[in-house]
Amino acid sequence: MDRAIKETPTLHHRGPAYANASADFGLDARSLDEASPWRIEPTDLILPPSWRGKGARWRLFLLACSLLCTYFLPTTQPGFAGSDTNDGRGGSPFQRISQIGSDGATRRSRALTLRPKALRGCCGPPVEFVWMLDQEATVEQPFEMKILALDSQGRPAQPSSVAKQVDVDLRLSGSARLVDAEASPTRRWKDSALLFKLLADVAETVSAEVRISFPDKEALIDSANIDFQAGTVVRHGLSVRQEGVGSLLKPKLVSSKQPVGEFVELAVVLEDKLGNRASFGSRPESPFFVRTNLSSEVLTMNPASGMPSFNSDKEGIVKVKVSRPVVAEFWLESRYHTSLGDIEALRQESLKEITFKSFPQASTTSTLKPAAPPRGNKPASDQATTMTMTTTSQMPVTTKAAATTRTHRKPSVSIDDRRWHGIAKEVKMAASSTWRSYRQYAWGKDELQPVSKKGKDSFGGIGMTILDSLTTLWLMGLVEEFDEAEAFVRDHLDFDKADEQVSVFELVIRGVGGLLGAHALTGRPIFLDRAKELGNRLLGAFDTPSGMPWPKWNIARSIGTRTTEPTILAEAGSVQLEMRSLSAQTGDVRFREAGDRAMQAITSSGATGLLPVFLTSPGTTPVRPMVAKKALGALADSYYEYLLKQWLQDPTDVFLKDMWLTFLDDLPAIVKPAPDLSEQARQGQRLRIVELDATGEPNWKMDHLSCFAGGMLALALMELPAADLQQGARNATLWAMAEGITGSCVDLWGLTKTGLAPEFTYVKSKEPHDFKPVPHSGKFSFLRPETAESLFYLYRLTGDSKYRLWGKTLFRAIQSHAQVEGEETFSSVINVNEVPSRKVDEMQSFVMAETFKYLYLLFSPADALSLDQFVLNTEGHPLHRPPRTRT
């Protein structure tokens, strides 16, 4: 509004109406002289000719008074009516939100009946809100959407009413965020319009929900999906996968080693600078050709021209097959490049090397070689370990144990892997510096106290951090650090020092699991010997009337307290992987029998699907479930994980797979809201895992511990036979829950000021079940690994870079707010909503065993750890499994 008009005293409060009137009569307010506000007489503009002349100013004054009274003294206050019809009191019968696209078409209209005040002015209170937005957006570029407030006549509503009475809340899913998130909604209002600017880093469908609230009135709610497309393509490459498996949006990437005589698919990968994959859109044909160094005598390419054909997902696909073992190179060539420099640059950028090999037919026995670390050259022995698989359990058993020779390994590195190499190196450096702090201040102790710079014994003083770090050090190629840990295990590990009662569950998953994992990766007998020694000391804990182990045991004296306390489901049901693996590697069946007896005790209770978190005590028979809550977080989590992984460890144990499938069918009962199985909806859907109390009613609480579930579901999608996935809506349900739960867990980290996830928080009981503010009792952070674990599995399943982007956000939060000041190590945090953060004087050993490991593997090439060869226990330690067979 021009200052000359504003300064007219009688029109000061009518500025917006006057602006509209001037536009209607063709007047341009900018033509008024700002230096002489009285040059144009207001009476000439406002009064009819008969009123002008002598006394005109008095008439104008009276008119202004009348208008002011009308403006400030409405005759009727707004109130809600009970029907959608006009009640005869004047004004519009509806208050509603209408959604308008860029093409001008109304997308959606939702109405709420309202009795507005009778209007006598030119613009009234808001009764209709028009939400103007496009349905598509592009990452990297601000996306604008506007909300217009209209009165009952369809005119811009009274600005003062809008700013003071209307509260607008915008909620976004996924990576989308407000550019001006710090500005209040009131400050963003301009006259009768509210402008939002959004940014997103991930190409995904973002759910946007607008809530418009009035004092003491029901809120108006509307939602829309915004498709954020990839930005400008800056990288080109080729993705390799098995024929017919996955898609560019959800590819199941495979190794660069492929079998002779079978078709594999080469998918053209286009990426923007943020790593988002772009499709070819509406192009009628591909602008690229796939070229190779092989002749047509060796290679069959379909299409033969090398021009990718489009599938239903607008992917550019070329299928290739070779007739003999060979190392093949494939690259892209653009039809638009004419200079040799451009052609060679694209060739180097997109070059993909594939080794085609003749693989032997599967048999009841096969030779497995231990995995080599990423680097290292200190040979311990020239004799390699040979392993065979038993014909009964199909689990690898060591028949000839010896230390392996370290060899260099050249991982298969994709375009995306090269991009993330730097962040993987940062995670490795964080683990290395944490190890140095432990070695300096707490060597031989169970845990590091990073603030006071000393150690403490939480597990009997057996150096648990060392046992729990072995597999991480090896996988990261930290050679000197691993050698230090191995020397401790060989020369200084003394189980007789643990002359106190320690958790059996923790000793199995961290101690036995860590030692078995080191043996599985290296083949060195010292790790198996010490694992067997610890397993022997624990066997007495399983000698109970029920078969479920006593919760605590003294491994120095082989004694424990015969408690009458209930058995925790996760503790009794999460020791089987390690005990079975120990039997498979040593040939001593007592370990497997002990673990299996504990599992049989649980199943003997008759409970299936979702189980209560407590069972009767280990000394009570028969075993019965207690009246207790059902949950997927604390007290229950790894029981469900081990049902699936025991089947992977021994595929003949179909009963365990069926138990897990029964649990899967029950899982939606604690997932809120109900999973939307449509492809478009699940892209941005957020699913919370809550609890059921003893009566079956929801307890609206979500534990961070439950965030492992997304990874477990992704692993199931990789492994389950098609016959199981095709039953009902299992496949779609698995996809929806794996993605939706993992997205919620990432949101849990972003919920706090530090970006660190709280231990738990509460969830609103009404859809969309947003998180409530973190309660005081849940504000601490142990730097738990569950979200990073799920990101790792989801990336392995899909190849979608958004999971790496989210993982980077997690790692940056740990770096920024969990690192001890002046030290190179990390600690738990007292309050995730305090900046700067206050530290707890502890670092859990699982930070080294899992948190850093899963982040490192997330950013590393797939062959840094083969999920075809190993299954990870609940502490992240890789144990041998039979080769994967897909059916």
ROSE-797288 format. One record per residue (C-alpha): x, y, z. Coordinates in steps of 0.001 Angstrom, whole numbers, padded with zeros to 6 digits, always signed. Layout:
N
XYZ
...
***
This chain:
887
+000000+000000+000000
+001285+003467-000955
+002221+005746+001908
+000054+008621+000545
-003081+006538+000950
-002039+005214+004365
-001510+008706+005657
-005091+009711+004850
-006492+009796+008391
-010014+008668+007613
-008839+005722+005579
-006045+004444+007852
-007893+001331+008914
-009406+000780+005488
-006216+000461+003537
-006853-003004+002138
-010396-002175+001058
-009243+001038-000554
-006529-000800-002408
-009098-003157-003833
-011407-000256-004774
-008612+001648-006503
-007833-001404-008566
-011506-001814-009502
-011723+001797-010751
-008474+001665-012663
-006579+003889-010228
-002904+003342-009681
-001898+004157-006110
+001726+004541-007215
+000708+007650-009214
+000022+009591-006003
+002682+012051-004965
+004320+010749-001788
+005620+014211-000922
+002127+015814-001054
-000417+013456+000456
-003226+016058+000242
-002796+016878-003454
-005709+014604-004275
-008660+015440-002065
-010053+012355-000380
-013555+013814-000785
-013094+013798-004529
-012380+010081-004446
-014862+008955-001807
-017980+011221-001864
-020588+011384-004626
-020874+014740-006452
-023957+015827-004460
-021970+015613-001217
-018953+017613-002357
-018340+021291-001625
-019088+023116+001631
-019459+020769+004566
-017961+017917+002628
-015295+017330+005237
-017957+017077+007978
-019898+014605+005872
-016670+012656+005318
-015974+012677+009047
-019430+011253+009814
-019029+008638+007123
-015656+007611+008535
-017130+007288+012050
-019872+005059+010702
-017412+002867+008887
-015178+002579+011952
-018122+001482+014081
-019044-001092+011497
-015450-002301+011348
-014892-002689+015072
-018414-003504+016314
-019661-006602+014470
-023263-007507+015122
-022778-011268+015229
-019945-013444+016526
-018937-016508+014533
-020147-019855+015668
-020529-023358+014253
-023796-024612+012901
-024972-028142+012744
-025621-028472+009015
-024164-027544+005689
-027000-025165+004797
-027247-021419+005228
-029126-020562+008409
-030575-017328+007058
-028369-014999+009085
-026284-013854+006181
-022783-014803+005096
-021370-018010+003690
-022440-021307+005219
-019029-022959+004748
-015528-022720+006132
-013307-024921+004041
-009970-025627+002422
-009792-025947-001341
-006721-027307-003061
-005813-025650-006373
-003157-026944-008759
-000955-024921-011065
-003367-025610-013906
-006172-023848-012016
-008171-027009-011383
-009576-027678-007935
-007892-030807-006589
-009839-031261-003382
-012345-029384-001249
-013187-030101+002360
-015989-028184+003994
-016794-027357+007616
-020028-025561+008462
-019608-022115+010008
-021942-019274+010920
-019884-016196+010178
-020706-012757+011470
-022931-010599+009310
-020792-008544+007001
-021231-004868+006344
-017725-004003+005233
-015886-004728+002034
-014009-007741+003397
-014841-010055+006242
-013376-012791+008363
-011878-015824+006653
-014345-018545+005756
-012493-020260+002917
-008832-021094+002432
-007447-021856-001001
-004314-023961-000963
-002394-023262-004167
+000309-025756-004995
+001757-027792-007788
+001946-031551-007462
+005563-031820-008580
+008752-030270-007326
+012495-030659-007819
+015134-031262-005184
+017715-028512-004681
+015170-025849-005713
+012742-024061-003362
+009171-025193-003879
+006513-022590-003137
+002946-023070-002047
+000486-020428-000940
-002632-020394+001217
-005171-017674+000440
-007740-016644+003064
-011076-015572+001513
-014227-014126+003003
-017790-015240+002283
-017840-013270-000983
-014662-014851-002283
-012573-011733-001635
-009287-011578+000318
-010230-011853+003976
-009708-009139+006517
-005927-009177+007224
-006260-008345+010893
-008666-011245+011405
-006417-013629+009530
-003213-012731+011378
-004800-012707+014835
-007347-015513+014691
-005910-018047+012285
-003150-020465+013284
-001631-022479+010443
+000562-025529+010985
+002363-027318+008150
+003663-030837+008712
+006015-032529+006290
+007310-036047+005910
+010635-037282+004600
+013561-034955+003970
+011390-031924+003160
+011799-028874+005368
+010732-025264+005504
+013250-022747+004224
+012115-020216+006821
+011390-022703+009582
+012285-020212+012328
+009705-017650+011208
+006339-017860+012957
+003227-018402+010784
+001984-014938+011773
+005126-013317+010416
+004738-015197+007146
+001247-013819+006495
+001215-011021+003967
-002184-009408+003802
-004444-012407+003318
-001917-014842+001893
+000508-017225+003582
+003559-018339+001633
+005611-021459+002392
+008925-022358+000772
+010055-025976+000925
+013341-027705+000204
+014098-031425-000038
+017336-033351-000512
+015780-036690-001455
+013695-037448-004513
+010588-038857-002875
+006892-038295-002411
+006459-035927+000511
+003236-035842+002458
+002251-032265+003351
-000519-031676+005851
-002023-028257+006571
-003922-027618+009793
-005822-024344+010076
-007022-023634+013608
-009289-021045+015209
-009746-020292+018919
-012123-022840+020454
-013086-024314+017106
-012392-027525+015277
-009334-027370+013059
-009510-027674+009292
-007162-030352+007980
-006112-031144+004445
-003179-033056+002988
-001488-033537-000344
+001411-035483-001778
+004206-033525-003434
+006460-035483-005763
+010014-034211-005448
+011877-035237-008584
+015617-035605-008940
+017575-032514-009874
+019842-031887-012817
+021714-035044-013778
+025432-034692-013062
+026511-038356-012891
+025976-041319-015176
+026680-044953-014534
+025584-048565-014817
+023972-050695-012133
+024258-054489-012296
+021537-056803-011087
+020047-060182-011782
+017499-060396-014565
+014028-059429-013446
+014996-058569-009869
+014137-055132-008500
+013901-051873-010348
+015759-048612-010476
+013571-047369-007647
+014076-050518-005624
+016967-052451-007138
+018398-055481-005437
+022017-054849-006354
+024226-057857-006800
+027924-058558-006847
+030186-057688-009744
+030840-061448-010072
+028220-063070-012300
+027626-066598-013620
+028417-067630-017173
+025395-068434-019340
+022842-066375-017413
+021455-062991-018356
+022202-060063-016085
+020694-056624-016427
+022598-053394-016850
+020445-050454-015782
+021460-046937-016768
+021866-044883-013591
+021368-041127-013720
+022066-039150-010545
+021813-035559-009451
+024451-033938-007245
+022712-035188-004096
+022794-038791-005247
+019116-039031-006231
+018395-041296-009139
+016558-039778-012063
+014421-041563-014618
+014312-040920-018341
+010931-039248-017941
+008998-038845-021181
+011900-039429-023545
+010793-041624-026460
+014159-043390-026497
+017385-043534-024544
+020069-040941-025336
+022732-043523-024407
+024221-046708-025781
+025880-049417-023692
+029286-050334-025103
+031580-053232-024237
+035072-054586-024883
+033744-058047-025826
+032981-059362-029277
+029625-060791-030326
+031197-064279-030338
+031473-064138-026545
+028722-061708-025581
+024996-061714-026276
+023443-058291-025775
+019736-057540-025861
+018948-055182-027587
+021859-055951-029880
+022373-052250-030650
+023154-051523-027012
+020419-048879-026834
+018593-049514-023538
+014930-050398-023795
+012463-048863-021373
+010516-050981-018934
+007298-049969-017161
+009284-047925-014621
+010979-045877-017377
+014301-047566-016698
+016838-048005-019457
+017743-051721-019440
+020221-053800-021445
+020549-057549-020846
+023894-059283-021351
+025082-062894-021252
+028514-064435-021922
+029408-067893-023175
+032649-068394-021240
+034452-067022-018159
+035739-063552-018910
+036301-060127-017407
+033985-057722-019220
+033887-053948-019288
+030744-051952-019970
+030308-048213-020307
+027944-045579-021649
+028215-043612-024859
+025993-040626-025610
+024508-040118-029027
+024984-036363-028553
+028714-036377-027776
+030950-035677-030741
+034279-034666-029182
+036717-037368-028116
+037123-035654-024751
+033418-035872-023919
+033208-039466-025090
+036175-040538-022958
+034951-038610-019901
+031583-040405-019990
+033347-043717-020536
+035502-043283-017431
+032573-042072-015363
+030271-044954-016240
+032800-047798-016605
+031601-051018-014957
+033729-054147-014705
+032031-057545-014325
+033777-060862-013791
+031795-063726-015297
+032668-067038-013671
+031595-070660-013832
+030210-071474-010396
+030164-075082-009173
+026826-076779-008577
+025635-076757-004978
+026265-079966-003024
+025994-081170+000546
+029592-080089+001188
+031296-076980-000024
+034447-075101+000690
+034236-071714+002323
+037112-069316+002649
+037164-066834+005512
+036563-063245+004509
+039682-061146+004084
+039857-057681+005597
+039812-054613+003362
+043538-054210+003776
+046519-055673+005615
+049634-057594+004775
+050893-059185+007984
+050776-062957+007362
+050165-065078+010423
+050336-068412+008674
+050527-069799+005180
+047934-072372+006000
+044352-071426+005150
+041306-072590+007026
+039078-075084+005273
+035443-075418+006296
+032774-077915+005290
+029070-077882+005778
+027289-080654+007651
+024615-082593+005831
+022252-082405+008834
+022159-078738+009816
+023728-077164+006726
+025865-074996+009016
+029600-074563+008372
+031793-076616+010677
+035534-076181+011026
+037421-079371+010231
+040851-077861+009881
+041546-074729+011916
+044445-072437+011261
+045077-068731+010988
+044446-067098+007660
+046774-064987+005623
+045750-061381+005170
+045463-060416+001576
+044591-057243-000210
+041068-057066-001548
+039834-054732-004234
+036139-054110-003571
+033739-053522-006401
+033207-049763-006238
+030200-048165-007897
+029656-044502-008673
+027674-044142-005478
+030333-045999-003462
+033018-043609-004676
+030911-040695-003576
+030561-042099-000051
+034139-043281+000408
+035047-040121+002322
+032299-040474+004921
+033137-044178+005367
+036695-043118+006098
+035435-040598+008672
+033506-043340+010485
+036613-045499+010433
+038668-042658+011936
+036039-042170+014670
+036259-045862+015571
+040048-045747+015503
+040241-042698+017785
+037719-044273+020184
+039857-047407+020312
+042954-045329+021099
+041152-043657+024001
+040038-047014+025350
+043566-048397+025022
+045046-045356+026782
+042597-045019+029662
+040742-048316+030142
+042734-051178+028658
+041457-054534+029910
+038383-052994+031516
+034893-053751+030282
+033992-050171+029356
+035603-046779+028888
+034610-043818+031047
+035578-041092+028570
+034923-038055+030778
+036923-039162+033830
+039429-040953+031566
+039332-044340+033262
+037629-047680+032887
+034967-049655+034703
+033969-053311+034893
+030332-054014+034068
+030716-057636+032926
+033159-059091+035414
+036323-057420+034129
+036916-059557+031026
+037668-056632+028689
+034250-056683+027048
+034949-053655+024828
+037854-055585+023299
+035731-058671+022593
+032918-056507+021245
+035251-054521+018953
+037070-057411+017260
+034838-057743+014200
+034577-053975+013674
+038362-053561+013721
+038794-056365+011189
+036095-055175+008789
+037481-051629+008852
+040981-052885+008114
+042425-051462+011358
+045291-053945+011341
+047383-052762+014275
+044348-052297+016469
+043068-055778+015636
+046462-057278+016428
+046386-055590+019847
+042965-057057+020518
+044037-060511+019376
+047072-060402+021684
+044779-059578+024616
+042498-062502+023801
+045479-064837+023500
+047565-063694+026476
+045427-061757+028963
+041768-062759+028685
+041001-064364+032064
+037455-065546+032714
+038345-066393+036317
+038455-062661+037005
+034683-062451+036499
+033923-063550+040069
+030473-061980+040155
+027082-062580+038627
+026873-061223+035095
+024044-061196+032546
+024039-064473+030623
+022401-062776+027656
+025134-060096+027417
+027951-062617+027848
+026535-064668+024969
+025798-061911+022442
+028854-059732+023205
+031447-062236+024476
+030714-065501+022663
+029345-063597+019657
+032388-061317+019394
+034856-064197+019587
+032914-066357+017110
+032617-063402+014732
+036378-062849+014826
+036889-066529+014083
+034363-066459+011231
+036175-063513+009604
+039761-064658+010188
+039712-068418+010769
+042204-067972+013600
+041805-070794+016150
+042503-068665+019225
+039123-066983+018898
+037237-070274+018623
+039181-071719+021580
+038280-068803+023846
+034669-068810+022642
+034389-072479+023516
+035914-071831+026940
+033358-069113+027666
+030547-071293+026319
+031550-074142+028635
+031438-071789+031622
+027933-070681+030647
+026393-074130+030113
+025480-074426+033796
+023172-071424+033486
+021011-073403+031038
+020564-076317+033444
+017142-075256+034696
+013789-077020+035128
+012303-075068+032218
+015327-075006+029938
+015412-071188+029905
+018709-069910+031347
+019098-068209+034694
+019406-064475+033956
+022788-064048+035722
+025714-066382+036200
+029152-066376+037814
+031462-067759+035117
+034407-067943+037543
+032580-070281+039963
+029853-071695+037662
+027096-070684+040046
+024076-068387+039868
+021047-067242+041819
+017959-069357+041312
+015616-066424+040931
+011832-066523+040939
+011637-063347+038864
+009894-063568+035468
+011994-064457+032437
+012604-061668+029940
+011537-062831+026473
+014508-061272+024654
+017037-062826+027035
+015747-066379+026744
+015094-066099+023011
+018326-064415+021874
+021132-066859+022653
+020485-069463+019971
+022509-068041+017057
+025720-068033+019079
+025189-071423+020730
+024313-073078+017432
+027316-071529+015713
+029591-072664+018547
+028403-076257+018101
+028813-076040+014331
+032397-074797+014617
+033549-077095+017441
+031452-080199+016814
+030266-080109+020441
+026474-080445+020275
+025917-079426+023903
+025869-075732+023023
+023197-076057+020361
+021139-078313+022578
+021237-075743+025385
+020112-072917+023107
+017451-074995+021395
+016062-076135+024745
+015540-072500+025718
+013679-071845+022470
+011585-074997+022908
+010635-073806+026382
+009248-070582+024910
+007258-072392+022218
+005931-074884+024794
+004026-072001+026398
+001625-072130+023468
+001992-068408+022765
+002530-067439+019131
+002759-064238+017119
+003276-061225+019380
+004242-062526+022817
+004120-060860+026239
+007528-059547+027252
+007610-061791+030375
+007392-065550+030825
+007416-067561+034022
+010754-067893+035816
+013407-070373+034607
+012693-072576+037628
+008973-072901+036870
+007323-075598+034755
+005321-075678+032653
+006358-072427+030993
+003552-069908+030697
+003337-066372+029335
+002800-063732+032010
+000076-061094+031931
+002254-058310+030554
+002572-055835+027734
+003446-056791+024155
+006153-054748+022460
+008915-054784+019875
+011337-052652+021897
+012939-053246+025281
+012538-056747+026744
+011338-058355+023491
+013227-057045+020448
+015874-059625+019557
+013594-062630+020171
+011781-061842+016915
+015057-061064+015151
+016454-064495+016113
+013416-066412+014830
+014254-065205+011330
+018029-065458+011630
+018017-068981+013079
+016219-070076+009928
+018871-068304+007824
+021544-070076+009840
+019827-073438+009346
+017324-073441+006447
+016099-076922+007432
+014486-075348+010510
+011332-074281+008673
+009368-074261+011933
+011266-071139+013059
+010561-069365+009769
+006868-070168+010165
+006935-068788+013711
+008407-065572+012376
+005750-065349+009653
+003059-065730+012318
+004643-062834+014188
+004754-060831+010941
+001020-061289+010449
+000437-059963+013996
+002861-057036+013719
+000406-054490+012203
-001439-054511+015549
+001330-052344+017042
+002137-050325+013906
+000360-046988+013718
-001214-045865+011452
-002142-048939+009456
+000350-049398+006604
-000844-047970+003293
+000111-050605+000751
-000018-048404-002340
+003368-047658-003899
+002859-043886-003963
+001518-043608-000423
+004248-045606+001248
+007018-043448-000200
+006423-040845+002489
+004355-042727+005065
+005667-042732+008619
+004801-045696+010820
+005249-045722+014604
+005798-048869+016647
+003814-048655+019872
+003049-051143+022632
-000037-053055+023750
-000707-053130+027473
-001806-056280+029290
-005428-055618+028293
-004580-055231+024604
-005016-051452+024550
-002335-049301+022849
+000329-047724+025013
+001430-044790+022865
+005158-045106+023448
+007914-045793+020909
+011326-047135+021983
+014428-046481+019920
+015249-050146+020505
+012318-051036+018238
+014055-049296+015333
+015856-052533+014463
+012557-053689+012963
+012978-051888+009629
+016232-053741+009027
+014761-057081+010082
+011871-056624+007638
+014263-055619+004858
+016317-058759+005528
+013138-060806+005250
+012422-059252+001859
+015882-060311+000718
+015611-063871+002031
+012073-065235+002220
+010934-067585-000539
+008550-066098-003075
+005861-068550-001992
+005818-067011+001477
+005897-063431+000225
+003041-063990-002210
+000590-065086+000478
-002004-062368+000938
-000470-058904+001052
+002741-059927+002820
+005139-058548+000249
+003471-055135+000094
+003068-055065+003878
+006752-055854+004398
+007789-053077+002023
+005449-050542+003608
+006501-051365+007175
+010239-051604+006426
+010268-048161+004821
+007717-046493+007080
+009242-047665+010369
+012766-046749+009284
+011583-043302+008188
+009984-042794+011611
+013206-043775+013328
+015136-041209+011298
+012482-038661+012337
+013117-039674+015952
+016711-038474+015593
+015578-035236+013967
+013067-034636+016758
+015677-033223+019147
+017926-030169+019274
+021099-032270+019114
+019845-034524+016322
+020468-037526+018617
+017589-039934+019136
+016061-040136+022610
+015755-043478+024352
+011995-043277+023843
+009160-040819+023367
+005395-040853+023303
+003151-040786+020257
-000120-038939+019792
-003121-041241+019743
-004730-039510+016742
-003523-039807+013181
-000994-039111+011837
+000382-040138+015266
+003019-037444+015515
+005691-037651+018169
+005016-035770+021372
+007792-033701+022997
+010434-035999+024448
+009675-036687+028130
+012318-036059+030767
+012671-039788+031465
+013482-040498+027805
+015869-037638+027007
+019131-039578+027367
+021014-041192+024477
+023311-044213+024547
+024175-043692+020844
+022171-046803+020084
+022711-048511+016704
+019222-049658+015704
+018435-046886+013208
+021855-047191+011558
+021297-050967+011382
+018004-050516+009534
+019516-047960+007152
+022238-050488+006328
+019771-053246+005484
+017430-050923+003553
+020325-049638+001461
+021494-053196+000750
+017941-054060-000314
+017157-051006-002448
+020391-049233-003353
+018523-045981-002621
+020972-043215-001688
+018482-041567+000655
+019410-044144+003283
+023033-043092+003045
+021986-039448+003266
+020028-040200+006408
+022966-042156+007827
+025225-039198+007220
+022843-037013+009216
+023002-039476+012113
+026778-039594+012058
+027088-035804+011949
+024868-035552+015037
+027126-038025+016864
+030196-036081+015817
+028730-032724+016830
+027093-033569+020135
+028473-036863+021497
+032211-036290+021186
+033875-035606+024523
+035421-032160+024607
+039194-032284+024179
+039132-036045+023501
+038905-038287+020452
+036158-040467+021840
+032402-040380+022348
+030013-040797+025241
+026350-041120+026091
+024413-037865+026392
+022253-036785+029354
+019697-034687+027482
+019262-034787+023718
+017472-031435+023814
+020358-029513+025395
+022952-027697+023290
+025773-027839+024165
+025172-031371+025361
+026142-032717+028753
+027963-036035+028693
+027452-039210+030708
+030724-040741+031862
+030264-043961+029908
+030577-045429+026445
+028676-048626+025828
+030696-051296+024023
+027949-051590+021386
+029001-048192+020029
+032116-049918+018682
+030415-053247+017973
+027362-051899+016145
+026884-048149+015770
+030193-047478+014023
+030121-050822+012202
+026684-050343+010652
+027486-046776+009623
+030771-047904+008056
+029085-050751+006161
+026291-048395+005049
+028837-046157+003313
+031031-049007+001990
+030757-051281-001074
+028535-054332-000656
+031422-056773-000647
+032867-055184+002497
+030668-057803+004172
+028694-060413+002246
+025225-061073+003583
+025223-064224+001464
+028013-065650+003609
+027255-064218+007041
+024313-063559+009332
+024786-060826+011931
+023859-061521+015538
+022004-058945+017596
+025333-057330+018564
+026395-056983+014927
+028897-059865+014893
+028997-061893+011634
+028467-065638+012013
+028713-068212+009236
+025600-069211+007350
+025063-071584+004408
+025227-070037+000935
+021983-068296+000025
+019590-070223-002190
+016743-068290-003803
+013454-070020-004523
***
